[in-house]
Amino acid sequence: MARVRVAAFSLSIDGFGAGPEQSLNDPLGKRGPELFEWFFPTRTFQAMFGKEGESEGVDAKYASSGNTGFGAFILGRNMFGPIRGEWPDENWKGWWGDNPPYHAPTFILTHHAREPIVMEGGTTFYFVTGGIEEALERAKAVAGDKDIKIGGGVSTVRQYLQAGLIDEMQLAISPVVLGKGEAMFAGIDLPALGFSVTAHEAGERATHIVLSK
């Protein structure tokens, strides 16, 4: 049975999933890239740019399993781009160029309708205005037996958590203290939602934690 998962999601030691002041120049917020130092050298990340990367090791294992094999993805609008409000035109097609790394139907949560965008490599962006449950219903309809990934950002993951719709989270805890930014678990009682730690493994640049119901 298909599961709804968060995977390869980077957090700081103090629980932030992005830095403050996100913008076109700082899509991950100030100091946000520090959260992904474990991910950048891996083959999974480097392959997005046609390059070779690390294929061995714990970090590479979690990078691969957390970014491949999904039948559908769900993203918040901030993950798709920096534009707010009404779409001014059809020009912006995401941060990733013509061939995004998803290679599956990808549903973008937004308050403003837009026609789907067919990209190279099997990714089609669909814009969902009916909220998180509509996006999940549509994702399940196309994912088949494959899992669905809630890809972020923090606000989107929190909404799905609070609605009780996530089955598993694989988090990469980076050795970074941000002090401020987007806090993942503030006000959320994970044990009350049924989560417990089911696996943990120290990687080369991050510690990987699996929380399951």
RALIN-V97972 format. One record per backbone hydrogen bond with DSSP energy under -0.5 kcal/mol. NH is the residue of the N-H (numbers start at 1). CO is the residue of the C=O. If there is no record, write none. Layout:
NH:CO ; NH:CO
//
This chain:
5:3 ; 5:148 ; 6:168 ; 9:170 ; 10:8 ; 11:172 ; 12:16 ; 13:176 ; 14:176 ; 15:12 ; 17:182 ; 18:182 ; 19:28 ; 23:26 ; 29:26 ; 30:20 ; 32:29 ; 34:31 ; 35:32 ; 36:33 ; 37:34 ; 39:36 ; 40:36 ; 41:37 ; 42:39 ; 43:54 ; 46:42 ; 47:43 ; 48:45 ; 49:46 ; 50:47 ; 51:46 ; 54:41 ; 61:57 ; 62:58 ; 63:59 ; 64:60 ; 65:61 ; 66:62 ; 67:64 ; 68:64 ; 71:147 ; 72:147 ; 73:105 ; 74:149 ; 75:107 ; 76:152 ; 77:109 ; 79:76 ; 80:76 ; 80:77 ; 81:77 ; 99:96 ; 105:71 ; 106:124 ; 107:73 ; 108:106 ; 108:126 ; 109:75 ; 109:107 ; 110:128 ; 117:125 ; 118:116 ; 119:117 ; 119:123 ; 120:98 ; 122:119 ; 123:120 ; 124:104 ; 125:117 ; 126:106 ; 126:124 ; 127:114 ; 128:108 ; 128:126 ; 129:127 ; 135:131 ; 136:132 ; 137:133 ; 138:134 ; 139:135 ; 140:136 ; 141:137 ; 142:138 ; 142:139 ; 143:139 ; 144:140 ; 146:143 ; 148:3 ; 149:72 ; 150:5 ; 150:148 ; 151:74 ; 151:149 ; 152:74 ; 157:153 ; 158:154 ; 159:155 ; 160:156 ; 161:157 ; 162:158 ; 163:159 ; 164:161 ; 165:160 ; 167:4 ; 168:4 ; 169:211 ; 170:6 ; 171:169 ; 171:209 ; 172:9 ; 173:171 ; 173:207 ; 174:11 ; 174:172 ; 175:205 ; 176:174 ; 178:176 ; 182:18 ; 183:181 ; 184:15 ; 188:185 ; 190:188 ; 193:189 ; 193:190 ; 194:191 ; 195:190 ; 196:212 ; 198:196 ; 198:210 ; 199:210 ; 201:208 ; 203:201 ; 203:206 ; 207:173 ; 208:201 ; 209:171 ; 209:207 ; 210:199 ; 211:169 ; 211:209 ; 212:196 ; 213:167
//
